[in-house]
């Protein structure tokens, strides 16, 4: 699977999107970082500004992108953290 240029360009700084009902204030963050299991990429699920209540980890950018698209298929809605 070819990985999106947006993900390749911004994964080191991180990406985020809102998900679920707009009034619920749920946010997902995708980033690149080593974990204890040696996975390279993760998606953290947050409620508002609280710490993540769930985290999924992935070995490859292709796996990460597939999970991101399940959460929000339109990658344009994933924003870089500095935007």
Secondary structure as the mmCIF struct_conf table of DSSP 4:
data_model
#
loop_
_struct_conf.conf_type_id
_struct_conf.id
_struct_conf.beg_label_comp_id
_struct_conf.beg_label_asym_id
_struct_conf.beg_label_seq_id
_struct_conf.end_label_comp_id
_struct_conf.end_label_asym_id
_struct_conf.end_label_seq_id
HELX_LH_PP_P HELX_LH_PP_P1 UNK A 2 UNK A 4
HELX_RH_AL_P HELX_RH_AL_P1 UNK A 5 UNK A 10
TURN_TY1_P TURN_TY1_P1 UNK A 11 UNK A 13
STRN STRN1 UNK A 15 UNK A 19
BEND BEND1 UNK A 20 UNK A 21
HELX_RH_3T_P HELX_RH_3T_P1 UNK A 22 UNK A 24
STRN STRN2 UNK A 26 UNK A 32
TURN_TY1_P TURN_TY1_P2 UNK A 36 UNK A 37
STRN STRN3 UNK A 41 UNK A 47
TURN_TY1_P TURN_TY1_P3 UNK A 48 UNK A 49
BEND BEND2 UNK A 50 UNK A 50
HELX_LH_PP_P HELX_LH_PP_P2 UNK A 51 UNK A 52
BEND BEND3 UNK A 53 UNK A 53
STRN STRN4 UNK A 54 UNK A 58
BEND BEND4 UNK A 59 UNK A 60
HELX_RH_AL_P HELX_RH_AL_P2 UNK A 61 UNK A 71
BEND BEND5 UNK A 73 UNK A 73
HELX_RH_3T_P HELX_RH_3T_P2 UNK A 75 UNK A 77
BEND BEND6 UNK A 78 UNK A 78
STRN STRN5 UNK A 79 UNK A 80
TURN_TY1_P TURN_TY1_P4 UNK A 81 UNK A 82
#
